[in-house]
Amino acid sequence: MAVRHCLIKADPQTVWSVLADGTRYADWVVGTASSRPVRGTWPQEGAAIGYEVRLGPVSLTNETVVRRCEEGSVLELEAKAGWLGTARIALELRPWGEHCLVLVDEHPLRGAGGRLHNAGTEALIQLRHRAMLARLARLCEAEERAAHGGDAAGRGVRAGVGSPGDAHA
């Protein structure tokens, strides 16, 4: 089970506002090129967003469904990945002083991903989480600066998220 955490220098409400905006899913989820609402109101239970993954000229689309939501603190998702199956991704937000500790816990649920899950895939998931949490931190910290007058660009920062050099955290 891949579990990772990151201290984000933003308050939990700022972090939640980014997670609760389904149109920003592709900004912090590694490998996702775009996202759009499919049904329901994100992040209410049962709501879904469609996402696209591009690998060179190949484009794959699927969806992520909210399975559990405790507003402001817990978001549990089921990400569908075609023949690979589905994965449970749980995000938990904890106040940490004036900042937010984010914990992510992911494991395969169904399909080939579950049957083929091993230490090697666990290591890859850990690398993906590292990059994902770094992206989420950059987004949230930029939001925090914008809210306190430290970054006039505000949400414009999101355009730079997702560049190949993002894997450090």
N, C-alpha and C positions, 0 to 999 in steps of 0.2 A: 504494500500500500504506500503510494508516494505522498508523503506529507512534507510540506515546506512552509516556512513563515517569513515574513518581511515586516520590519518596522517602517511604516510610512509616515513621513513628517507632515501630516495633515490630520485634522480631527476626523473621528469616525463618520460624522455626517457628510463631510466632503467625499470620503471614500465611498460611502453608500450611494451618494448622488451619481457617481460615475458608474457603479455597478448597476444601479437601477435604471440607467438609460440604455435600453436595448440597441439604440442606434450607434452606441459607442463600443459595443462588444468587439468589433474588429480592431478597435484601437488598442486593446490590451490583451486579446487572446492571440497567442503566437500561432502563425500558420493560417489565420483567417484574413482573407482579402477584403471582404465586405459583409455587412449584416443588414437585415431588414425585418420589421415585424411580420409575423405570419398569422398569429391569432392571439386573442386575449390582450390584456394590458400588462406589459412587462413591468415589474417582476412578480406579478401575482401568480399563484399556483395554477399550473396548467397553461400559462401563456407560453408562446414559442416564438423564437426568432429563426429565420433562415440565414444560413451563412454560406459563403463560397470560399473554397480553398483552391489556389492556383499553383500548379506544378509545371512550370514552363508553359507549353501550349495547352495543357490539360487543365480543365476546370471541373471541380466537383462541388455539388451543392447538397446541403442537408440541413438539419435543424437541431436546435437545442431547446429543451423544454424545462420550465421551472417545476421542480417536484416539491420543494419546500421553501417557504420564505417567512422569515421573522424580520419584519421591517427594521432596518438599521443594524442588524447583527448577523443574520444567517441567510445564505442563499445557496440552495442545493439544486444542481442542474443535472439533466441527463442529456449528454451530447451524443447524437446519432452520427455514425460514420459508415453508413452503407454496410457492405459485407464484413467490415471489421467489427461491427456490432455497436454497442453503446458503452459509455463510461459515465460513472457518477463523479461529479466534481462538486465538492462542498467548499464554500468560502465562509469563513467566520471572521467577524470583526470584533476586536476587543480594544476598549479604550486603554491607552498606555501613557499615563500622564496627559499631556496635551496632544499626543500623537495617536496613531492607530496601529495595532498589531494585527496583521492579516495572516490567517492560516488557510492554506489550501490543501485539500485531501482528495486525491483522485484514485479511482480504481476501476478496472473494466467490470461491466455487468453481464453483458451478453455477447455472443458471437465469437468470431475468431480471436479478437483481442483478449478475451477472457481465457480461451483455450491455450493461446500462445504466450500468455503473460509469464515473464521470468525476470531474473535479476537484470538482464540486459535491457529489457524494455522499461524496467523500473528506473534504471539509470538515465535512459532517454527522457522519461517523464520528468525526472528531477531537473534535467537541463532545461526542458521546456518551461517548467514552473519557475525556474530562476529568471529566465527571460521574461515570462509573463508578469511576474511580480515586479520586475524592474520597470516594465512598461506602465503597469498600473501605478506604481509609485511616481513616475515622472508626470503622468496625467494628473494625479491627485495633488501632488505638490505644486504643480503649475496652477491648478484651480485655487489652491490655498493662497498662493502669492497674489493671484488676480483678485481674490476676495478681500485681501488686505492691502491692495494698492501697489504691490511689489512687482506686478507683471502686467503691463498694459495690453499685451497680446491676448491674455486670458486663454479662452478655448482655442485660439489660433495655434497654440503650441501643439495640438493634437496632430497637425499635418506632418510633423517630423517623427512621430511615433511609428515604429515598425521598420526602421532602417536596418540593414544587415548588421551594423555594429551594436545592436541593442542587447546582445547576449550577455553583457557584463552586469553583475549585480552584487 
